[in-house]
Amino acid sequence: MVQEGAHELSEDDLALIHALQLRPRASWTELGHALGVDPVTVARRFNRLTEHGTAWVALSPGPRLLDRICLSYAQIDCAPGAAASVSQALSGHPHMLTLERSAGGHDILATVATRDLHALSRYTLDLLPHVPGITAVHARIVTHMFTEGGRWRIAALAPDQRARLSTPPATRSPRRGPSDLTAFDRALLGRLVHDGRASYQSLATALGVSLSSAKRRIEQLIRLDVLRFRCDFARPLGGWPVAVTFWARVPPADLPAIGHALIRLPETRNCAAVTGPQNLVVQASLHSVDDALRLETQLATAHPSLDIVDRVITLRHDKLLGRLLDAYGRSTGIVPPDVWAEPAI
């Protein structure tokens, strides 16, 4: 039950969020056409959501960027009563993409990204253990990301509305060209972290380049699958208050088939092959705690070789891809991710 002062998202809000999940940078006119309302109303509605921190458009890493960096899930143990202060301290770290306080064998589950394995080892082995309140850090390195949270969709639009916003596959260009990020690219991403719908003109002005240069590079990074955009929202206020993480053991030969099958489930947000005794992690967004057992049963029935060893409910998301969140999942600030920076605390 949502307490006073935290208002649930309306059906109209959820429809707009779903539309922005499909086309995060679509014009207000395109969005209004799909939703059956005028562009001014759509813009006003989204501005209200962003002002309240209940929805926002942000960056999402593309597959080619994920292939170039070192990503890991870090299970962090804390001294009794220290989890909140540890999470607050870690929230300021640019390498900490996401922070979840868990009801399970560890206090915090963090998604960590660095430029390479050397930087990850320095961060997790040499630096994190010295954060006051941390008693142990166990890093599980991602060996393959089947899907990440930016591909997750809610079901708030009718089929004809979704069709109006879907990009035909034929319009996608081949992934050609260099995908190495330049200093300009990093500055561009730094601006888009704060506002994924920032206009090309505002980006060009801020970075001192022409409008065509900013537009051309963003489109190229998208075409190269380095950069994507995503619409996130306060999930507890939108009907998805439960996040669960399954740690599973799968025969290596079955990993590709099972991983690709799991990403087709509507509940799946993240799915990755990882190092360690459990070689697959699946994170899902659910409507209720009861759904966790239902989903686990469904997975076990559909994939007999999938052995779910542990299941952990997230008590609270403190950070989501750089966004600082309150207890209701609302955005209260941003710590821009910087995976290329030298790790420091």
Phi and psi in degrees as GROMACS dihedral restraints (atoms count N, CA, C in turn):
[ dihedral_restraints ]
;  ai    aj    ak    al  type     phi  dphi    fc
    3     4     5     6     1   -82.8    20    10
    4     5     6     7     1   129.6    20    10
    6     7     8     9     1   -79.1    20    10
    7     8     9    10     1   168.0    20    10
    9    10    11    12     1   -60.2    20    10
   10    11    12    13     1   137.4    20    10
   12    13    14    15     1    98.5    20    10
   13    14    15    16     1   -13.1    20    10
   15    16    17    18     1  -123.3    20    10
   16    17    18    19     1   107.6    20    10
   18    19    20    21     1   -96.0    20    10
   19    20    21    22     1   134.9    20    10
   21    22    23    24     1   -67.4    20    10
   22    23    24    25     1   149.0    20    10
   24    25    26    27     1   -71.0    20    10
   25    26    27    28     1   140.8    20    10
   27    28    29    30     1   -82.2    20    10
   28    29    30    31     1   170.5    20    10
   30    31    32    33     1   -61.9    20    10
   31    32    33    34     1   -37.5    20    10
   33    34    35    36     1   -65.3    20    10
   34    35    36    37     1   -39.0    20    10
   36    37    38    39     1   -62.3    20    10
   37    38    39    40     1   -45.8    20    10
   39    40    41    42     1   -66.1    20    10
   40    41    42    43     1   -36.1    20    10
   42    43    44    45     1   -63.0    20    10
   43    44    45    46     1   -42.0    20    10
   45    46    47    48     1   -65.6    20    10
   46    47    48    49     1   -41.5    20    10
   48    49    50    51     1   -61.8    20    10
   49    50    51    52     1   -43.6    20    10
   51    52    53    54     1   -62.1    20    10
   52    53    54    55     1   -41.8    20    10
   54    55    56    57     1   -60.4    20    10
   55    56    57    58     1   -40.8    20    10
   57    58    59    60     1   -74.6    20    10
   58    59    60    61     1   -25.9    20    10
   60    61    62    63     1   -64.4    20    10
   61    62    63    64     1   -37.5    20    10
   63    64    65    66     1   -76.4    20    10
   64    65    66    67     1   -40.1    20    10
   66    67    68    69     1  -138.9    20    10
   67    68    69    70     1    80.5    20    10
   69    70    71    72     1   -60.6    20    10
   70    71    72    73     1   -29.0    20    10
   72    73    74    75     1  -114.3    20    10
   73    74    75    76     1    21.1    20    10
   75    76    77    78     1   -64.3    20    10
   76    77    78    79     1   152.1    20    10
   78    79    80    81     1   -69.4    20    10
   79    80    81    82     1   159.9    20    10
   81    82    83    84     1   -62.0    20    10
   82    83    84    85     1   -32.0    20    10
   84    85    86    87     1   -65.1    20    10
   85    86    87    88     1   -45.5    20    10
   87    88    89    90     1   -63.7    20    10
   88    89    90    91     1   -43.0    20    10
   90    91    92    93     1   -66.0    20    10
   91    92    93    94     1   -41.8    20    10
   93    94    95    96     1   -63.4    20    10
   94    95    96    97     1   -38.4    20    10
   96    97    98    99     1   -62.3    20    10
   97    98    99   100     1   -42.8    20    10
   99   100   101   102     1   -68.9    20    10
  100   101   102   103     1   -35.0    20    10
  102   103   104   105     1   -90.2    20    10
  103   104   105   106     1   -10.9    20    10
  105   106   107   108     1    77.3    20    10
  106   107   108   109     1    28.1    20    10
  108   109   110   111     1  -133.6    20    10
  109   110   111   112     1   165.7    20    10
  111   112   113   114     1   -77.3    20    10
  112   113   114   115     1   154.0    20    10
  114   115   116   117     1   -58.3    20    10
  115   116   117   118     1   -36.2    20    10
  117   118   119   120     1   -63.0    20    10
  118   119   120   121     1   -40.9    20    10
  120   121   122   123     1   -64.2    20    10
  121   122   123   124     1   -42.1    20    10
  123   124   125   126     1   -62.4    20    10
  124   125   126   127     1   -47.1    20    10
  126   127   128   129     1   -62.1    20    10
  127   128   129   130     1   -43.1    20    10
  129   130   131   132     1   -64.4    20    10
  130   131   132   133     1   -39.4    20    10
  132   133   134   135     1   -65.7    20    10
  133   134   135   136     1   -43.6    20    10
  135   136   137   138     1   -69.7    20    10
  136   137   138   139     1   -37.3    20    10
  138   139   140   141     1   -60.6    20    10
  139   140   141   142     1   -38.3    20    10
  141   142   143   144     1   -64.7    20    10
  142   143   144   145     1   -42.0    20    10
  144   145   146   147     1   -62.8    20    10
  145   146   147   148     1   -43.8    20    10
  147   148   149   150     1   -68.2    20    10
  148   149   150   151     1   -37.7    20    10
  150   151   152   153     1   -62.2    20    10
  151   152   153   154     1   -36.0    20    10
  153   154   155   156     1   -85.9    20    10
  154   155   156   157     1    -4.8    20    10
  156   157   158   159     1    73.5    20    10
  157   158   159   160     1    18.0    20    10
  159   160   161   162     1   -93.8    20    10
  160   161   162   163     1   -11.2    20    10
  162   163   164   165     1  -158.5    20    10
  163   164   165   166     1   150.7    20    10
  165   166   167   168     1  -162.3    20    10
  166   167   168   169     1   155.2    20    10
  168   169   170   171     1  -105.1    20    10
  169   170   171   172     1   128.8    20    10
  171   172   173   174     1  -135.0    20    10
  172   173   174   175     1  -178.2    20    10
  174   175   176   177     1   -84.3    20    10
  175   176   177   178     1   155.1    20    10
  177   178   179   180     1  -140.1    20    10
  178   179   180   181     1   133.9    20    10
  180   181   182   183     1   -70.0    20    10
  181   182   183   184     1   137.2    20    10
  183   184   185   186     1   -84.1    20    10
  184   185   186   187     1   166.9    20    10
  186   187   188   189     1   -56.3    20    10
  187   188   189   190     1   -38.2    20    10
  189   190   191   192     1   -72.4    20    10
  190   191   192   193     1   -27.1    20    10
  192   193   194   195     1   -73.9    20    10
  193   194   195   196     1   -42.5    20    10
  195   196   197   198     1   -60.3    20    10
  196   197   198   199     1   -32.6    20    10
  198   199   200   201     1   -70.5    20    10
  199   200   201   202     1   -20.2    20    10
  201   202   203   204     1   -98.3    20    10
  202   203   204   205     1   -14.2    20    10
  204   205   206   207     1  -111.8    20    10
  205   206   207   208     1   174.0    20    10
  207   208   209   210     1  -107.3    20    10
  208   209   210   211     1   118.3    20    10
  210   211   212   213     1  -114.9    20    10
  211   212   213   214     1   142.0    20    10
  213   214   215   216     1  -150.1    20    10
  214   215   216   217     1   158.2    20    10
  216   217   218   219     1  -103.5    20    10
  217   218   219   220     1   121.2    20    10
  219   220   221   222     1  -108.4    20    10
  220   221   222   223     1   120.3    20    10
  222   223   224   225     1   -92.0    20    10
  223   224   225   226     1   120.2    20    10
  225   226   227   228     1  -116.7    20    10
  226   227   228   229     1   125.1    20    10
  228   229   230   231     1   -98.0    20    10
  229   230   231   232     1   143.1    20    10
  231   232   233   234     1  -126.1    20    10
  232   233   234   235     1   159.0    20    10
  234   235   236   237     1   -64.2    20    10
  235   236   237   238     1   153.4    20    10
  237   238   239   240     1   -51.8    20    10
  238   239   240   241     1   127.8    20    10
  240   241   242   243     1    79.3    20    10
  241   242   243   244     1     3.8    20    10
  243   244   245   246     1  -101.8    20    10
  244   245   246   247     1    -2.6    20    10
  246   247   248   249     1   -59.4    20    10
  247   248   249   250     1   -41.9    20    10
  249   250   251   252     1   -64.6    20    10
  250   251   252   253     1   -45.6    20    10
  252   253   254   255     1   -68.9    20    10
  253   254   255   256     1   -35.1    20    10
  255   256   257   258     1   -65.7    20    10
  256   257   258   259     1   -45.4    20    10
  258   259   260   261     1   -62.2    20    10
  259   260   261   262     1   -39.4    20    10
  261   262   263   264     1   -63.1    20    10
  262   263   264   265     1   -41.6    20    10
  264   265   266   267     1   -65.6    20    10
  265   266   267   268     1   -42.9    20    10
  267   268   269   270     1   -70.5    20    10
  268   269   270   271     1   -24.1    20    10
  270   271   272   273     1   -59.5    20    10
  271   272   273   274     1   -27.2    20    10
  273   274   275   276     1   -82.7    20    10
  274   275   276   277     1    -3.4    20    10
  276   277   278   279     1   -84.4    20    10
  277   278   279   280     1   126.7    20    10
  279   280   281   282     1   -68.2    20    10
  280   281   282   283     1   -15.8    20    10
  282   283   284   285     1   -86.4    20    10
  283   284   285   286     1   -13.1    20    10
  285   286   287   288     1   -88.0    20    10
  286   287   288   289     1   100.7    20    10
  288   289   290   291     1   -75.0    20    10
  289   290   291   292     1   -47.5    20    10
  291   292   293   294     1  -137.2    20    10
  292   293   294   295     1   140.9    20    10
  294   295   296   297     1  -130.5    20    10
  295   296   297   298     1   125.3    20    10
  297   298   299   300     1  -126.0    20    10
  298   299   300   301     1   127.3    20    10
  300   301   302   303     1   -88.5    20    10
  301   302   303   304     1   129.1    20    10
  303   304   305   306     1  -113.4    20    10
  304   305   306   307     1   155.0    20    10
  306   307   308   309     1  -103.7    20    10
  307   308   309   310     1    84.7    20    10
  309   310   311   312     1  -171.9    20    10
  310   311   312   313     1  -156.5    20    10
  312   313   314   315     1   -72.8    20    10
  313   314   315   316     1   -13.5    20    10
  315   316   317   318     1  -128.0    20    10
  316   317   318   319     1   158.6    20    10
  318   319   320   321     1   -83.7    20    10
  319   320   321   322     1   -36.9    20    10
  321   322   323   324     1  -134.2    20    10
  322   323   324   325     1   135.3    20    10
  324   325   326   327     1  -110.8    20    10
  325   326   327   328     1   119.5    20    10
  327   328   329   330     1  -116.3    20    10
  328   329   330   331     1   140.7    20    10
  330   331   332   333     1   -98.5    20    10
  331   332   333   334     1   118.2    20    10
  333   334   335   336     1  -116.4    20    10
  334   335   336   337     1   137.9    20    10
  336   337   338   339     1  -133.6    20    10
  337   338   339   340     1   132.2    20    10
  339   340   341   342     1  -134.9    20    10
  340   341   342   343     1   170.9    20    10
  342   343   344   345     1   -70.6    20    10
  343   344   345   346     1   -28.5    20    10
  345   346   347   348     1  -159.9    20    10
  346   347   348   349     1   177.9    20    10
  348   349   350   351     1   -65.5    20    10
  349   350   351   352     1   -36.5    20    10
  351   352   353   354     1   -60.6    20    10
  352   353   354   355     1   -44.7    20    10
  354   355   356   357     1   -65.7    20    10
  355   356   357   358     1   -37.2    20    10
  357   358   359   360     1   -65.0    20    10
  358   359   360   361     1   -43.1    20    10
  360   361   362   363     1   -64.5    20    10
  361   362   363   364     1   -40.4    20    10
  363   364   365   366     1   -63.3    20    10
  364   365   366   367     1   -42.2    20    10
  366   367   368   369     1   -68.0    20    10
  367   368   369   370     1   -47.7    20    10
  369   370   371   372     1   -82.5    20    10
  370   371   372   373     1   -30.5    20    10
  372   373   374   375     1   -91.5    20    10
  373   374   375   376     1   -39.1    20    10
  375   376   377   378     1  -100.3    20    10
  376   377   378   379     1   -28.8    20    10
  378   379   380   381     1  -105.3    20    10
  379   380   381   382     1   -51.8    20    10
  381   382   383   384     1   -58.5    20    10
  382   383   384   385     1   -39.9    20    10
  384   385   386   387     1   -60.4    20    10
  385   386   387   388     1   -15.7    20    10
  387   388   389   390     1   -93.3    20    10
  388   389   390   391     1    -2.1    20    10
  390   391   392   393     1   -70.4    20    10
  391   392   393   394     1   125.7    20    10
  393   394   395   396     1   -54.4    20    10
  394   395   396   397     1   128.7    20    10
  396   397   398   399     1   101.4    20    10
  397   398   399   400     1   -18.2    20    10
  399   400   401   402     1   -84.1    20    10
  400   401   402   403     1   130.0    20    10
  402   403   404   405     1  -108.4    20    10
  403   404   405   406     1   -21.8    20    10
  405   406   407   408     1  -162.3    20    10
  406   407   408   409     1   148.8    20    10
  408   409   410   411     1  -132.6    20    10
  409   410   411   412     1   125.1    20    10
  411   412   413   414     1  -122.2    20    10
  412   413   414   415     1   109.4    20    10
  414   415   416   417     1   -95.7    20    10
  415   416   417   418     1   131.6    20    10
  417   418   419   420     1  -111.5    20    10
  418   419   420   421     1   109.6    20    10
  420   421   422   423     1   -77.8    20    10
  421   422   423   424     1   134.0    20    10
  423   424   425   426     1   -76.7    20    10
  424   425   426   427     1   121.1    20    10
  426   427   428   429     1   -95.8    20    10
  427   428   429   430     1   -22.4    20    10
  429   430   431   432     1  -159.9    20    10
  430   431   432   433     1   131.4    20    10
  432   433   434   435     1   -99.1    20    10
  433   434   435   436     1   111.6    20    10
  435   436   437   438     1   -74.9    20    10
  436   437   438   439     1   -40.5    20    10
  438   439   440   441     1  -159.8    20    10
  439   440   441   442     1   154.0    20    10
  441   442   443   444     1  -124.5    20    10
  442   443   444   445     1   170.4    20    10
  444   445   446   447     1   -57.9    20    10
  445   446   447   448     1   -22.6    20    10
  447   448   449   450     1   -67.7    20    10
  448   449   450   451     1   -14.7    20    10
  450   451   452   453     1   -92.3    20    10
  451   452   453   454     1    -6.8    20    10
  453   454   455   456     1   -71.6    20    10
  454   455   456   457     1   141.9    20    10
  456   457   458   459     1  -130.0    20    10
  457   458   459   460     1   142.5    20    10
  459   460   461   462     1   -88.9    20    10
  460   461   462   463     1   172.3    20    10
  462   463   464   465     1  -117.8    20    10
  463   464   465   466     1    74.8    20    10
  465   466   467   468     1  -115.7    20    10
  466   467   468   469     1    -4.4    20    10
  468   469   470   471     1  -111.8    20    10
  469   470   471   472     1   150.1    20    10
  471   472   473   474     1   -74.4    20    10
  472   473   474   475     1   157.4    20    10
  474   475   476   477     1   -53.2    20    10
  475   476   477   478     1   -40.3    20    10
  477   478   479   480     1   -68.5    20    10
  478   479   480   481     1   -31.9    20    10
  480   481   482   483     1   -69.4    20    10
  481   482   483   484     1   -41.9    20    10
  483   484   485   486     1   -62.2    20    10
  484   485   486   487     1   -39.3    20    10
  486   487   488   489     1   -62.6    20    10
  487   488   489   490     1   -35.3    20    10
  489   490   491   492     1   -67.7    20    10
  490   491   492   493     1   -23.7    20    10
  492   493   494   495     1  -104.2    20    10
  493   494   495   496     1    -7.1    20    10
  495   496   497   498     1   -78.6    20    10
  496   497   498   499     1   138.2    20    10
  498   499   500   501     1   -88.4    20    10
  499   500   501   502     1   122.4    20    10
  501   502   503   504     1   -59.4    20    10
  502   503   504   505     1   136.8    20    10
  504   505   506   507     1   -55.3    20    10
  505   506   507   508     1   -31.0    20    10
  507   508   509   510     1   -64.9    20    10
  508   509   510   511     1   -20.6    20    10
  510   511   512   513     1   -82.8    20    10
  511   512   513   514     1   -10.3    20    10
  513   514   515   516     1   -75.3    20    10
  514   515   516   517     1   133.9    20    10
  516   517   518   519     1   -88.7    20    10
  517   518   519   520     1   156.8    20    10
  519   520   521   522     1   -61.6    20    10
  520   521   522   523     1   151.5    20    10
  522   523   524   525     1   -83.2    20    10
  523   524   525   526     1    82.3    20    10
  525   526   527   528     1  -116.5    20    10
  526   527   528   529     1   151.5    20    10
  528   529   530   531     1   111.2    20    10
  529   530   531   532     1   164.8    20    10
  531   532   533   534     1   -70.3    20    10
  532   533   534   535     1   135.8    20    10
  534   535   536   537     1  -106.6    20    10
  535   536   537   538     1     5.0    20    10
  537   538   539   540     1   -66.7    20    10
  538   539   540   541     1   136.3    20    10
  540   541   542   543     1   -86.6    20    10
  541   542   543   544     1   129.8    20    10
  543   544   545   546     1   -91.0    20    10
  544   545   546   547     1   174.0    20    10
  546   547   548   549     1   -61.1    20    10
  547   548   549   550     1   -36.7    20    10
  549   550   551   552     1   -64.1    20    10
  550   551   552   553     1   -42.8    20    10
  552   553   554   555     1   -59.4    20    10
  553   554   555   556     1   -43.1    20    10
  555   556   557   558     1   -65.6    20    10
  556   557   558   559     1   -38.1    20    10
  558   559   560   561     1   -66.2    20    10
  559   560   561   562     1   -38.5    20    10
  561   562   563   564     1   -63.8    20    10
  562   563   564   565     1   -45.9    20    10
  564   565   566   567     1   -63.4    20    10
  565   566   567   568     1   -36.6    20    10
  567   568   569   570     1   -60.4    20    10
  568   569   570   571     1   -34.6    20    10
  570   571   572   573     1   -74.0    20    10
  571   572   573   574     1   -41.4    20    10
  573   574   575   576     1   -71.2    20    10
  574   575   576   577     1   -23.0    20    10
  576   577   578   579     1   -57.9    20    10
  577   578   579   580     1   -39.3    20    10
  579   580   581   582     1   -75.6    20    10
  580   581   582   583     1   -33.4    20    10
  582   583   584   585     1  -151.6    20    10
  583   584   585   586     1   101.6    20    10
  585   586   587   588     1   -69.2    20    10
  586   587   588   589     1   -13.1    20    10
  588   589   590   591     1  -103.7    20    10
  589   590   591   592     1    13.3    20    10
  591   592   593   594     1   -55.6    20    10
  592   593   594   595     1   138.2    20    10
  594   595   596   597     1   -69.8    20    10
  595   596   597   598     1   154.9    20    10
  597   598   599   600     1   -60.0    20    10
  598   599   600   601     1   -37.2    20    10
  600   601   602   603     1   -65.4    20    10
  601   602   603   604     1   -43.3    20    10
  603   604   605   606     1   -65.6    20    10
  604   605   606   607     1   -36.3    20    10
  606   607   608   609     1   -67.3    20    10
  607   608   609   610     1   -43.1    20    10
  609   610   611   612     1   -63.0    20    10
  610   611   612   613     1   -42.9    20    10
  612   613   614   615     1   -64.2    20    10
  613   614   615   616     1   -44.4    20    10
  615   616   617   618     1   -64.9    20    10
  616   617   618   619     1   -32.4    20    10
  618   619   620   621     1  -100.8    20    10
  619   620   621   622     1    -1.4    20    10
  621   622   623   624     1    69.3    20    10
  622   623   624   625     1    36.3    20    10
  624   625   626   627     1  -127.4    20    10
  625   626   627   628     1   174.0    20    10
  627   628   629   630     1   -75.5    20    10
  628   629   630   631     1   156.7    20    10
  630   631   632   633     1   -58.8    20    10
  631   632   633   634     1   -41.8    20    10
  633   634   635   636     1   -64.4    20    10
  634   635   636   637     1   -34.7    20    10
  636   637   638   639     1   -66.0    20    10
  637   638   639   640     1   -45.2    20    10
  639   640   641   642     1   -63.4    20    10
  640   641   642   643     1   -45.7    20    10
  642   643   644   645     1   -64.5    20    10
  643   644   645   646     1   -44.2    20    10
  645   646   647   648     1   -63.3    20    10
  646   647   648   649     1   -41.6    20    10
  648   649   650   651     1   -71.2    20    10
  649   650   651   652     1   -39.6    20    10
  651   652   653   654     1   -61.7    20    10
  652   653   654   655     1   -46.3    20    10
  654   655   656   657     1   -63.0    20    10
  655   656   657   658     1   -35.9    20    10
  657   658   659   660     1   -68.0    20    10
  658   659   660   661     1   -43.1    20    10
  660   661   662   663     1   -64.0    20    10
  661   662   663   664     1   -35.4    20    10
  663   664   665   666     1   -67.6    20    10
  664   665   666   667     1   -44.8    20    10
  666   667   668   669     1   -63.2    20    10
  667   668   669   670     1   -32.8    20    10
  669   670   671   672     1   -81.6    20    10
  670   671   672   673     1    -0.3    20    10
  672   673   674   675     1    62.7    20    10
  673   674   675   676     1    29.6    20    10
  675   676   677   678     1   -89.5    20    10
  676   677   678   679     1   -36.8    20    10
  678   679   680   681     1  -126.4    20    10
  679   680   681   682     1   138.2    20    10
  681   682   683   684     1  -137.1    20    10
  682   683   684   685     1   165.6    20    10
  684   685   686   687     1  -116.7    20    10
  685   686   687   688     1   155.0    20    10
  687   688   689   690     1  -145.0    20    10
  688   689   690   691     1   150.9    20    10
  690   691   692   693     1  -108.2    20    10
  691   692   693   694     1   118.3    20    10
  693   694   695   696     1  -108.3    20    10
  694   695   696   697     1   164.3    20    10
  696   697   698   699     1  -155.0    20    10
  697   698   699   700     1   169.0    20    10
  699   700   701   702     1   -73.0    20    10
  700   701   702   703     1    95.5    20    10
  702   703   704   705     1   -61.1    20    10
  703   704   705   706     1   -39.1    20    10
  705   706   707   708     1   -61.1    20    10
  706   707   708   709     1   -25.6    20    10
  708   709   710   711     1   -90.5    20    10
  709   710   711   712     1    -7.3    20    10
  711   712   713   714     1  -110.0    20    10
  712   713   714   715     1     8.2    20    10
  714   715   716   717     1   100.3    20    10
  715   716   717   718     1     5.6    20    10
  717   718   719   720     1  -124.3    20    10
  718   719   720   721     1    67.8    20    10
  720   721   722   723     1   -79.9    20    10
  721   722   723   724     1    -9.8    20    10
  723   724   725   726     1  -113.0    20    10
  724   725   726   727     1   129.2    20    10
  726   727   728   729     1  -120.2    20    10
  727   728   729   730     1   132.0    20    10
  729   730   731   732     1  -127.3    20    10
  730   731   732   733     1   143.4    20    10
  732   733   734   735     1  -117.3    20    10
  733   734   735   736     1   123.5    20    10
  735   736   737   738     1  -103.3    20    10
  736   737   738   739     1   128.8    20    10
  738   739   740   741     1  -104.3    20    10
  739   740   741   742     1   122.0    20    10
  741   742   743   744     1  -129.4    20    10
  742   743   744   745     1   157.6    20    10
  744   745   746   747     1  -114.5    20    10
  745   746   747   748     1   126.7    20    10
  747   748   749   750     1  -132.9    20    10
  748   749   750   751     1   137.4    20    10
  750   751   752   753     1   -55.1    20    10
  751   752   753   754     1   131.7    20    10
  753   754   755   756     1   -50.0    20    10
  754   755   756   757     1   -37.4    20    10
  756   757   758   759     1   -66.4    20    10
  757   758   759   760     1   -23.8    20    10
  759   760   761   762     1   -91.5    20    10
  760   761   762   763     1   -10.4    20    10
  762   763   764   765     1   -56.1    20    10
  763   764   765   766     1   -51.0    20    10
  765   766   767   768     1   -58.0    20    10
  766   767   768   769     1   -47.1    20    10
  768   769   770   771     1   -65.6    20    10
  769   770   771   772     1   -44.7    20    10
  771   772   773   774     1   -68.7    20    10
  772   773   774   775     1   -42.7    20    10
  774   775   776   777     1   -57.9    20    10
  775   776   777   778     1   -45.6    20    10
  777   778   779   780     1   -71.4    20    10
  778   779   780   781     1   -25.9    20    10
  780   781   782   783     1   -72.1    20    10
  781   782   783   784     1   -40.0    20    10
  783   784   785   786     1   -67.8    20    10
  784   785   786   787     1   -30.5    20    10
  786   787   788   789     1   -74.0    20    10
  787   788   789   790     1   -10.5    20    10
  789   790   791   792     1   -85.4    20    10
  790   791   792   793     1    -8.8    20    10
  792   793   794   795     1   -74.8    20    10
  793   794   795   796     1   137.0    20    10
  795   796   797   798     1   -64.9    20    10
  796   797   798   799     1   -21.1    20    10
  798   799   800   801     1   -81.6    20    10
  799   800   801   802     1   -21.5    20    10
  801   802   803   804     1   -71.8    20    10
  802   803   804   805     1   126.1    20    10
  804   805   806   807     1  -101.8    20    10
  805   806   807   808     1   -52.1    20    10
  807   808   809   810     1  -126.4    20    10
  808   809   810   811     1   143.3    20    10
  810   811   812   813     1  -149.4    20    10
  811   812   813   814     1   124.2    20    10
  813   814   815   816     1  -147.8    20    10
  814   815   816   817     1   146.8    20    10
  816   817   818   819     1   -83.9    20    10
  817   818   819   820     1   134.2    20    10
  819   820   821   822     1  -134.9    20    10
  820   821   822   823     1   165.2    20    10
  822   823   824   825     1   -80.2    20    10
  823   824   825   826     1   163.0    20    10
  825   826   827   828     1   110.0    20    10
  826   827   828   829     1   178.0    20    10
  828   829   830   831     1   -64.3    20    10
  829   830   831   832     1   -29.0    20    10
  831   832   833   834     1  -104.1    20    10
  832   833   834   835     1   115.0    20    10
  834   835   836   837     1   -98.4    20    10
  835   836   837   838     1     8.0    20    10
  837   838   839   840     1  -140.4    20    10
  838   839   840   841     1   132.4    20    10
  840   841   842   843     1  -120.3    20    10
  841   842   843   844     1   134.8    20    10
  843   844   845   846     1  -128.8    20    10
  844   845   846   847     1   126.7    20    10
  846   847   848   849     1  -117.0    20    10
  847   848   849   850     1   133.2    20    10
  849   850   851   852     1  -131.6    20    10
  850   851   852   853     1   150.7    20    10
  852   853   854   855     1  -104.4    20    10
  853   854   855   856     1   131.4    20    10
  855   856   857   858     1  -131.7    20    10
  856   857   858   859     1   162.0    20    10
  858   859   860   861     1   -83.4    20    10
  859   860   861   862     1   -26.0    20    10
  861   862   863   864     1  -154.3    20    10
  862   863   864   865     1   164.1    20    10
  864   865   866   867     1   -63.5    20    10
  865   866   867   868     1   -35.3    20    10
  867   868   869   870     1   -58.5    20    10
  868   869   870   871     1   -30.7    20    10
  870   871   872   873     1   -65.3    20    10
  871   872   873   874     1   -22.1    20    10
  873   874   875   876     1   -64.0    20    10
  874   875   876   877     1   -44.5    20    10
  876   877   878   879     1   -66.8    20    10
  877   878   879   880     1   -41.4    20    10
  879   880   881   882     1   -58.4    20    10
  880   881   882   883     1   -46.2    20    10
  882   883   884   885     1   -67.7    20    10
  883   884   885   886     1   -40.9    20    10
  885   886   887   888     1   -62.3    20    10
  886   887   888   889     1   -41.7    20    10
  888   889   890   891     1   -63.2    20    10
  889   890   891   892     1   -41.1    20    10
  891   892   893   894     1   -61.9    20    10
  892   893   894   895     1   -43.4    20    10
  894   895   896   897     1   -65.0    20    10
  895   896   897   898     1   -44.6    20    10
  897   898   899   900     1   -65.2    20    10
  898   899   900   901     1   -36.6    20    10
  900   901   902   903     1   -70.5    20    10
  901   902   903   904     1   -42.3    20    10
  903   904   905   906     1   -75.1    20    10
  904   905   906   907     1   -26.7    20    10
  906   907   908   909     1  -133.9    20    10
  907   908   909   910     1    85.2    20    10
  909   910   911   912     1   -57.3    20    10
  910   911   912   913     1   -28.1    20    10
  912   913   914   915     1   -84.0    20    10
  913   914   915   916     1    -1.5    20    10
  915   916   917   918     1   -87.3    20    10
  916   917   918   919     1   113.7    20    10
  918   919   920   921     1  -107.6    20    10
  919   920   921   922     1   103.4    20    10
  921   922   923   924     1   -78.7    20    10
  922   923   924   925     1   112.5    20    10
  924   925   926   927     1   -88.5    20    10
  925   926   927   928     1   -33.2    20    10
  927   928   929   930     1  -149.4    20    10
  928   929   930   931     1   148.0    20    10
  930   931   932   933     1  -135.3    20    10
  931   932   933   934     1   130.1    20    10
  933   934   935   936     1  -128.8    20    10
  934   935   936   937     1   126.7    20    10
  936   937   938   939     1   -89.4    20    10
  937   938   939   940     1   134.0    20    10
  939   940   941   942     1   -79.5    20    10
  940   941   942   943     1   124.6    20    10
  942   943   944   945     1   -78.8    20    10
  943   944   945   946     1   -36.8    20    10
  945   946   947   948     1  -161.5    20    10
  946   947   948   949     1   135.8    20    10
  948   949   950   951     1   -88.4    20    10
  949   950   951   952     1   118.4    20    10
  951   952   953   954     1   -93.6    20    10
  952   953   954   955     1   -21.0    20    10
  954   955   956   957     1  -152.9    20    10
  955   956   957   958     1   139.6    20    10
  957   958   959   960     1  -137.0    20    10
  958   959   960   961     1   106.5    20    10
  960   961   962   963     1    48.7    20    10
  961   962   963   964     1    47.7    20    10
  963   964   965   966     1    93.3    20    10
  964   965   966   967     1   -15.6    20    10
  966   967   968   969     1   -87.5    20    10
  967   968   969   970     1   127.7    20    10
  969   970   971   972     1   -80.8    20    10
  970   971   972   973     1   133.3    20    10
  972   973   974   975     1  -119.7    20    10
  973   974   975   976     1   150.8    20    10
  975   976   977   978     1   -92.0    20    10
  976   977   978   979     1  -172.0    20    10
  978   979   980   981     1   -64.9    20    10
  979   980   981   982     1   -19.3    20    10
  981   982   983   984     1  -101.5    20    10
  982   983   984   985     1     9.2    20    10
  984   985   986   987     1    82.9    20    10
  985   986   987   988     1    10.1    20    10
  987   988   989   990     1   -82.2    20    10
  988   989   990   991     1   142.8    20    10
  990   991   992   993     1   -73.0    20    10
  991   992   993   994     1   128.0    20    10
  993   994   995   996     1  -117.7    20    10
  994   995   996   997     1    -4.1    20    10
  996   997   998   999     1   172.6    20    10
  997   998   999  1000     1   177.3    20    10
  999  1000  1001  1002     1  -136.5    20    10
 1000  1001  1002  1003     1   133.5    20    10
 1002  1003  1004  1005     1  -116.4    20    10
 1003  1004  1005  1006     1    98.8    20    10
 1005  1006  1007  1008     1   -56.2    20    10
 1006  1007  1008  1009     1   126.8    20    10
 1008  1009  1010  1011     1   -61.6    20    10
 1009  1010  1011  1012     1   141.5    20    10
 1011  1012  1013  1014     1  -143.0    20    10
 1012  1013  1014  1015     1    84.4    20    10
 1014  1015  1016  1017     1   -70.6    20    10
 1015  1016  1017  1018     1   -16.0    20    10
 1017  1018  1019  1020     1   -88.7    20    10
 1018  1019  1020  1021     1   -11.3    20    10
 1020  1021  1022  1023     1   -71.3    20    10
 1021  1022  1023  1024     1   153.8    20    10
 1023  1024  1025  1026     1   -69.7    20    10
 1024  1025  1026  1027     1   126.9    20    10
 1026  1027  1028  1029     1   -57.8    20    10
 1027  1028  1029  1030     1   138.5    20    10
 1029  1030  1031  1032     1  -156.9    20    10
 1030  1031  1032  1033     1   158.6    20    10
